[in-house]
Amino acid sequence: MSASPRIRARSLSSAVAAFASAALLGGLLALSPSPTAAAAGAGTGAAAAPPGSPVAANGQLSVCGTKLCNSRGKAVQLRGMSTHGTQWYAHCVTDGSLDALARDWGGDVLRVSTYVQEGGYETDPRRFTDLVHRIVEEATERGLYVIVDWHMLSPGDPHHNLARARTFFTEVAGRHRDKPNVLYEIANEPNGVGWTRIRDYAEQIIPVVRAQDPDGVVLVGTRAWSSLGVSDGADEREIVNAPVRASNIMYTFHFYAASHRDAYLRTLSRAADRLPLFVTEFGTQDYAGEGPNDFAMTQRYLDLMAEKKIGWVNWNFSDDHRSGAVFRPGTCAANTGWTGTSVLKEAGVWIRERMRTPDDF
C-alpha cells in the first residue's frame, strides 16, 4: 500500500477534547442564515476543528495531480458514509449517530444526499437547504469533512435542474465558504445523456460555486450513473480527451460490488492514473442496494482504492429495510445505542470494521 498517511490520528485524549469542543460549538453555531445574506455569499466563519479530528489533521483539501491532498500537499484518502435521502431519513442524522461515525467508526467524511426530485428539494427548497446547513454544521463540530451531494437521479440530464442548482449552490457555498471541510458534488448520477452534455452543465455550475467558495473542491458526476461511462459501453477516455475546463475538481465513480464486476474495477484502476477520482457512492450489494453482500468483490475495490488513494463513501447511513442500509430497522427512531455493532446489519459491521482499520487492512 502507499506510504502516504491516512488522515486519522486519534487518541483517547483527543477524543475527549473533540467531545468537549463539539458540545461548546453546538450551542454557538446558527443553523442557517437569512436567504438574502447567504445568497450574497456571507460566510459564517471557520471554527477550529476538534483536536485529533480529520479536519484538524489535514485542513483545507485541494486537488494535486490525480490525488486529493491536504494543506501540506500530501495525498489523503477520505473514508466515510453517505446519508440516505434527507426527505426520508434525516432522523438518522443525529448527535448520537454522528458521534458514532466520527469516534466509534473513525470516519473522515459524511456525504449529505439532497435528492432534487422524489419528494426532495423541488418540493420545499427552503426546508431542504436549511437541512443541509444543519448537517454541515453538526459534521463540522466533529471535525468531519462534508460532501454536499446534489442528488439528481431522474430525470438524468443535469440541465433539467440547472436553475435549481444555481440557487442551491449559491447559498450553500456562500454560507460555508470559510470552512475548510466542505466539498461540492454537483450532480449525483447523470444518465441518459452524453459526456458533452454533462461537461457543459459542470462548466456552468462550477463558476457558481467558485464565486462563493474559491477554494472548495468540486466533484463532477460522470456518464451512465457515474460509472465513467462503463454502463453505457464507454470508458474514461471520453473525459481524458475532453476534460471539464476547471481546476480543483475531481470526477466521481459509483459501484455496487454484486453488480459491477471486473470491467468496472479495471476502468477505475486505469482512470485513477489519468484523472482525479472520488468514489462518492458504493455498496456491497447489487446496483439497487439490495440483495446479498459480495464482500470479496468489495474488498478488491477497497484494496485498489487504498493503493491509489481514492476516497470512498459507502451507501448508506440509515435504517432502510434494504441490505445496503447499515443500521437495523428501528434504530433511527430509537435514537440510542449507536456505537458498537449490535445496531448494525451485516454490511454495517463489515464497513465499520474497514473504516476503523488503517488502509493496509
C-alpha positions in Angstrom: 0.0 0.0 0.0 1.0 3.6 -0.4 3.1 5.1 2.4 1.0 8.3 2.3 -0.6 8.8 5.7 -4.2 8.0 6.5 -5.9 11.2 7.6 -6.9 10.0 11.0 -4.7 10.3 14.2 -6.9 9.7 17.2 -6.2 9.0 20.9 -8.4 8.9 24.0 -7.3 12.4 25.0 -8.1 13.9 21.5 -11.5 12.2 21.5 -12.3 13.7 24.9 -11.2 17.1 23.6 -13.2 16.7 20.5 -16.3 15.9 22.5 -15.8 19.0 24.7 -15.3 21.2 21.6 -18.3 19.8 19.9 -20.5 20.4 23.0 -19.4 24.0 23.2 -19.8 24.7 19.5 -23.2 23.0 19.4 -24.7 25.9 21.4 -23.0 28.6 19.4 -23.4 27.8 15.7 -26.5 29.1 14.0 -28.4 26.6 11.8 -29.0 28.8 8.8 -28.7 32.4 7.6 -31.3 34.6 6.0 -31.7 33.7 2.3 -30.5 37.2 1.4 -27.3 37.0 3.4 -26.5 33.6 2.1 -27.1 34.5 -1.5 -24.8 37.4 -1.1 -22.1 34.9 0.0 -22.0 35.8 3.7 -19.9 33.0 5.3 -20.2 32.1 8.9 -16.5 31.9 9.7 -14.4 28.8 10.4 -14.2 27.5 14.0 -11.2 25.4 15.0 -11.7 21.7 14.3 -11.6 19.3 17.4 -8.0 18.2 18.1 -7.2 14.8 16.5 -10.1 15.0 14.0 -9.6 14.6 10.3 -10.1 18.3 9.6 -7.7 19.3 12.4 -5.0 17.0 11.0 -5.4 18.0 7.3 -7.1 21.4 6.9 -8.2 22.7 3.6 -8.1 20.0 0.9 -7.2 20.5 -2.8 -6.6 18.5 -5.9 -2.9 18.0 -6.7 -2.4 16.0 -9.9 -4.6 12.9 -9.7 -4.9 13.0 -5.9 -6.8 14.7 -3.1 -4.2 16.4 -0.9 -4.2 18.0 2.5 -3.0 21.5 3.3 0.6 20.3 3.3 0.4 18.8 -0.2 0.2 15.1 1.0 -2.2 12.7 -0.6 -5.1 11.6 1.6 -7.9 9.1 1.4 -11.2 10.1 2.9 -13.4 7.2 4.0 -16.9 7.6 5.3 -20.7 7.3 4.8 -23.5 8.8 2.8 -26.8 9.7 4.3 -29.9 8.3 2.6 -32.2 10.9 1.1 -32.9 13.5 3.7 -36.5 13.7 2.7 -36.9 10.2 4.2 -34.0 9.7 6.7 -33.0 13.0 8.2 -33.9 11.5 11.6 -30.9 9.1 11.2 -28.5 12.1 11.3 -28.4 12.9 15.0 -25.9 13.9 17.6 -25.6 10.2 18.6 -25.2 8.8 15.1 -22.6 11.5 14.1 -20.7 10.9 17.3 -20.6 7.2 16.4 -19.4 7.9 12.8 -16.7 10.3 13.9 -15.4 8.5 17.1 -16.6 4.9 17.1 -16.3 4.2 13.4 -13.3 6.5 12.8 -14.9 8.1 9.8 -13.5 11.0 7.9 -16.3 12.3 5.8 -20.1 12.5 5.6 -22.0 12.8 2.3 -25.3 14.7 2.7 -27.6 13.5 0.0 -30.2 16.1 -1.0 -32.5 14.5 -3.6 -33.8 17.1 -6.0 -36.8 15.1 -7.1 -38.6 12.1 -5.4 -40.2 14.4 -2.7 -36.9 16.3 -2.1 -35.6 19.7 -2.8 -38.0 20.8 -5.5 -41.0 20.4 -3.1 -39.6 22.8 -0.4 -36.2 24.4 -1.3 -36.1 26.4 1.9 -36.6 23.3 4.1 -34.0 21.2 2.4 -31.4 23.9 2.1 -31.7 24.6 5.8 -31.4 20.8 6.5 -28.1 20.9 4.6 -26.9 23.8 6.7 -27.8 22.0 9.9 -26.0 18.8 9.0 -22.9 20.6 7.7 -22.6 22.5 11.0 -23.0 19.3 13.0 -20.4 17.4 11.0 -18.1 20.4 11.2 -18.4 20.4 15.0 -17.0 16.8 15.0 -14.1 17.6 12.6 -15.6 15.6 9.7 -15.3 16.6 6.0 -18.7 17.0 4.3 -19.7 16.3 0.7 -22.8 18.3 -0.2 -24.5 16.0 -2.7 -26.9 17.4 -5.3 -28.7 14.1 -5.6 -30.2 14.3 -9.1 -31.1 10.9 -10.5 -34.3 11.0 -12.5 -34.5 12.8 -14.9 -30.9 12.0 -15.7 -30.0 15.2 -17.6 -28.5 17.6 -15.1 -29.7 20.5 -17.1 -33.2 19.8 -16.0 -32.2 21.1 -12.6 -29.8 23.8 -13.7 -31.7 26.8 -12.3 -32.3 25.0 -9.0 -28.7 24.0 -8.8 -27.6 27.6 -9.3 -29.8 28.7 -6.4 -28.8 25.9 -4.1 -25.1 26.1 -4.6 -25.0 29.9 -4.4 -26.5 29.7 -0.9 -24.7 26.6 0.3 -21.3 27.7 -0.9 -21.9 31.2 0.3 -22.9 30.0 3.8 -20.0 27.6 4.2 -17.2 29.2 2.2 -15.0 29.9 5.2 -15.0 26.3 6.3 -12.1 24.1 5.1 -14.1 20.9 5.2 -16.8 21.3 2.6 -16.8 19.6 -0.9 -19.5 20.1 -3.5 -20.9 17.2 -5.6 -22.8 19.0 -8.3 -24.7 16.1 -10.0 -25.0 12.7 -8.4 -25.6 10.3 -11.3 -26.1 11.8 -14.7 -27.7 9.3 -17.0 -29.3 9.1 -20.4 -27.1 11.9 -21.8 -23.6 12.0 -23.2 -20.4 13.3 -21.6 -20.5 16.6 -23.6 -23.9 17.5 -22.1 -22.7 16.7 -18.6 -19.5 18.7 -19.1 -21.5 21.7 -20.2 -23.6 21.6 -17.1 -20.4 21.3 -14.9 -18.9 24.3 -16.6 -21.9 26.4 -15.8 -22.3 25.3 -12.1 -18.6 25.3 -11.1 -18.3 29.1 -11.6 -21.4 29.4 -9.3 -19.6 27.6 -6.5 -16.3 29.4 -7.2 -18.0 32.8 -6.9 -18.8 32.0 -3.3 -16.1 29.5 -2.3 -12.9 29.8 -4.5 -11.1 27.0 -2.6 -13.8 24.3 -2.3 -13.2 21.0 -4.2 -15.9 20.3 -6.7 -16.9 16.7 -7.6 -18.3 16.2 -11.1 -20.6 13.3 -11.9 -19.7 11.1 -14.9 -21.8 9.5 -17.6 -24.1 6.5 -17.0 -24.8 6.8 -13.3 -21.3 8.0 -12.5 -19.7 4.8 -13.9 -17.2 6.8 -16.1 -19.4 5.7 -18.9 -19.0 1.9 -18.5 -22.7 1.3 -18.0 -23.2 2.8 -21.5 -20.4 0.9 -23.1 -17.9 3.8 -22.9 -15.0 4.4 -20.5 -12.7 7.1 -19.0 -11.2 8.1 -22.4 -14.0 10.5 -23.2 -13.2 12.5 -20.1 -9.4 12.2 -20.6 -9.9 13.6 -24.1 -12.3 16.3 -23.2 -12.0 17.2 -19.5 -14.0 19.8 -17.7 -12.3 23.2 -18.2 -11.8 24.0 -14.5 -9.3 23.4 -11.7 -9.5 21.8 -8.3 -12.1 19.3 -9.4 -12.5 15.5 -9.2 -14.6 13.1 -11.1 -17.0 10.6 -9.4 -17.3 6.9 -9.8 -20.0 4.7 -8.3 -20.1 0.9 -8.0 -22.2 -1.8 -6.4 -20.0 -4.8 -6.0 -22.6 -7.6 -6.6 -23.5 -6.0 -10.0 -20.4 -4.1 -11.1 -17.6 -6.6 -11.7 -14.2 -6.7 -13.3 -14.8 -4.3 -16.3 -15.8 -1.6 -13.8 -12.8 -2.4 -11.5 -10.4 -2.3 -14.4 -11.8 1.0 -15.6 -11.5 2.6 -12.1 -7.8 1.4 -11.9 -6.9 2.8 -15.3 -8.8 6.1 -14.8 -7.2 6.7 -11.5 -3.8 7.0 -13.2 -5.1 9.8 -15.5 -7.9 11.5 -13.6 -8.5 12.7 -10.0 -11.3 10.4 -8.8 -13.6 10.1 -5.8 -15.9 7.2 -5.2 -18.8 9.1 -3.7 -21.1 6.1 -3.5 -20.7 2.3 -3.4 -22.4 -0.7 -1.9 -21.5 -4.3 -1.2 -24.8 -5.4 -2.8 -26.5 -5.1 -6.2 -27.0 -1.8 -8.0 -30.2 -1.1 -6.1 -28.5 -1.5 -2.7 -30.4 -4.8 -2.2 -29.7 -8.5 -2.0 -26.7 -10.5 -0.7 -23.5 -8.8 0.1 -20.4 -9.6 -2.0 -17.7 -8.8 0.4 -15.0 -10.5 -1.6 -15.5 -8.2 -4.7 -15.9 -5.2 -2.5 -12.6 -5.9 -0.8 -10.9 -5.9 -4.2 -12.3 -2.4 -4.8 -11.2 -1.3 -1.3 -7.7 -2.6 -1.9 -7.4 -0.8 -5.2 -8.7 2.5 -3.7 -6.3 2.2 -0.7 -3.4 1.6 -3.1 -4.3 4.6 -5.3 -5.6 6.9 -2.5 -9.1 7.1 -3.9 -11.5 8.4 -1.3 -14.7 6.5 -0.8 -18.2 6.9 0.7 -20.5 4.0 1.5 -24.2 4.0 0.8 -26.0 4.4 3.2 -26.2 5.7 6.8 -29.8 4.8 7.5 -32.1 2.0 8.8 -33.9 1.5 5.5 -35.1 -2.1 5.0 -32.6 -2.8 2.2 -29.4 -4.7 2.9 -27.3 -1.6 1.9 -28.5 0.5 4.8 -26.1 -0.1 7.7 -28.5 0.2 10.6 -31.1 -2.4 11.6 -34.7 -1.2 11.1 -36.0 0.9 14.0 -32.5 2.1 15.1 -33.0 5.7 14.0 -36.4 6.1 15.7 -34.9 4.7 18.9 -32.0 7.2 18.6 -29.9 5.4 21.2 -27.1 2.8 21.4 -25.4 4.0 18.1 -22.0 2.7 19.0 -20.7 -0.9 18.6 -22.2 -3.5 16.3 -25.5 -4.5 17.9 -27.5 -2.0 15.9 -25.8 -2.8 12.6 -26.7 -5.1 9.7 -24.1 -7.4 8.2 -22.9 -4.7 5.7 -22.7 -2.2 8.5 -20.5 -4.4 10.7 -18.2 -5.0 7.7 -17.9 -1.4 6.6 -17.4 -0.1 10.1 -14.5 -2.6 10.6 -12.8 -1.4 7.4 -13.3 2.2 8.3 -11.7 1.6 11.8 -8.7 -0.1 10.3 -5.8 1.5 8.5 -5.7 1.1 4.8 -3.3 -1.8 4.9 -6.1 -4.0 6.3 
